Amino acid sequence: MTINSILSIDDVEKQASRSPSPEPSIATGADEHLNRHSALQPPDGPLLPTKTGSSDRWSGWLTVFGAFLALFCSFGQLNAFGTYQSWYSNHQLSLYPPSSISWIGSLQLWTFFFMGGPVGRLFDAYGPSPVMFFGALLLAFSMLMTSISTHYYEFLLFQGFFFGLSVASLFYPSLAAVSTHFDKYRGSALGVAAAGSGIGGVVYPIMLRQLFSRVGYAWTVRASTLLSVACCLVSLVTVKSKGRKKCTAWIDVKVFKDGCFMLLAIGSFFICLGIFTPFFYITSYAEDRAFISDKTAFYVLSVMNAGGVFGRIAPAILSDRMGRFNLLIPAAFFAGLSCLTFWMFANTPVAVMAFAVVYGFLSGAFISVVTPCVAQISDISEIGSRLGALYTLISIPSLVGGPIAGALIQYQRGSYTAMIGVSGASMVFGSFFILFCRLKLNREICAKV
């Protein structure tokens, strides 16, 4: 998205001219198909420097820490919308069906994904600080207004659109800044930073549910605002980017002519149609089908997000060694399969908790690894536009996925069978497109891709 600011093309070409090309092997065969200016080179590739001073290393890891906090308070809260969904259905929005309430969370996701391109371009031009400062202010404003909202359209506007925009303004610049500090272990650094969203998804549901019954809805949201603002302030101080700022085009239509990119984008489209559905409905499912009390059902969402913490870190680290596509494909496939074979028949508290752990891990792996996969098949000068195009495309299924699931529950008069089936099947179907992308890059089964 923003790797334009890591190295200039001239520097890359000069370094490549001074370094011999590595010998091809089955382990790195897939990299021979990539452009020599790809931002994610193999570990033994000569294009990107790996030696940095101690001050640069400290700056890099401080940026990882700041990005961790930024994702904790932004995307972590977005992951906790299932708690709001359950609360609204029994309180402020009890007169609305689940499909209508889920439009709030879906609007958050749509705004977050759709703004990936514009926010990435602003990062390229101005760096992380101005964009994240705007995001912090907007996050505080949207949450405070949510705390006093009473009508459905107010929740849509403040918690849906404005909060989603604030998440985008904090999420993309912080991860992009991390990318500018790391070369060889970029996937690992991004995985550690992305774990903040998973831990936020563990902490916020528990905090919200405990405070709802003690201090009421309004003051609970305000307390959540205070915690989020504190995290944002630390992030503003610690998140810095390396390299020069560069203005890029808002839209690059050439990305849609790349077959590999389009296969990856289409696969991600279908996967995102179902990947967020369990996060929206696992709490209500635990109450209705596993007979877990409403006082403890919200823990299921926290358990799912806890699984996502490990899913974001471990696969990201392994992807640097085993190949990013080699991990992305099974993560998406088994996430869908777990819905069809595990969630479909989970009707006890233990089974629901076990599914939450497994699905959280697999979905977290997909979310963590898909971004490095885009960078791997992109020229370094096109990564920003390609990531923007991908996120804009998957904003559509992210918007309609939740309401479709709610409509299926309503159509089947409270049954979750059709909703689970559509969610799981869409992820399995999408994983085959990514498999075709991987085979287009390299047909060798053992190749590192």
PyMOL commands that set and color helices and strands:
alter all, ss='L'
color gray80, all
select helices_A, chain A and resi 3-5+9-18+29-33+54-73+75-79+81-90+98-114+116-126+128-147+152-179+186-215+217-238+253-257+259-274+277-288+298-322+324-341+343-345+349-376+383-411+417-441
alter helices_A, ss='H'
color red, helices_A
deselect
rebuild
show_as cartoon
